[in-house]
Amino acid sequence: MRAKTLQERGLDFARAAEVFGGLHVARPTHGGKSNESRFVTAGFLDGRLVVMVWTPRGETRHVISMRFAHAKEQKLWKEEMEGSR
């Protein structure tokens, strides 16, 4: 998935720590087929809002997907970020 996301979207999972290190919000989401704990997080990368789905794996976060936020959802995520300050 990392290579595909990098090729198709220009986003690298290896940069997820930058999103977590800045202003971001996270909320739990469904666990998919495996029923594991999953979270959706929105934050900024190079000044653009990105949305990631990830799961905790021991001491690390395993990124499942990463994409740029759609125009309609940007307002909602930004409002949630303002409320979390």
N, C-alpha and C positions, 0 to 999 in steps of 0.2 A: 504493500500500500504506500509506503514512503516514496518509493521511486515513481509510482504512478501519480501520486499527488504532486510531487515536485515537477514532473514533466507536464501534467495537465493544468495545474493551478499555479505553479511557481512558488509553492509553499513547501518548506522542509520541516518535517517533524522534529528534527534536531534543534530547531529554534524555538520549540515550545516553552523552554525555560524562560525565554525573553518575555513571553506572554504572561506567564505566571509571576514573573518578577516585577511587572508593572501593574497599572490599574486594571483589574479584571473582576468578574463575578462568575460564580460557579453555582450550579444547582444539580441535584440528582436527577437522573433520567432512568428509563427502563433498562434492564440488564441484557436485552437481546436474547438470543437463543440460549446462551450459557447461564442466564440469570445472575450474572456477576454484578457487583456494584459498578455503576457507570455514572459519569458526570458530564455535563455539557458546560463549557467555559467560554466566555467571550472576553476578549481583551485586544490589546493593540500590538501590531507588529509593523514596524516601519510606517507608523502613522495611520495604518488602515485597521479597521475592526475585523478580527478573525474569530471564527467559532470552531472550537475543538470538542470532540468527544474522546474521553479517556477513561481508563480504569486504573485503580491502584494495584500495583504488583510489588508486594514487599515494600521496600523503601523508595520505589520509583513510581512514576506515572507512565503508563503505557498508552500512547496516543493511538486512537483507532481511526480518527478522521480529522481533517483540518481544511477549512475553506474560508473564503472571504464572506463576510456577512452580506446578505441581500439588502437592498435599499430599504425595503419595508421593515425589516427587523432591526436595522441599525438604531432607529429611534427608540424602540423598546429596550434594547440592551443598554443604550446610553442612559436612559431614564433609570434603569435598575442600578447601574453603576453610580449614578448621582445619589441614589438613595442609600447606597452602602458605604458612603464616605463618612 
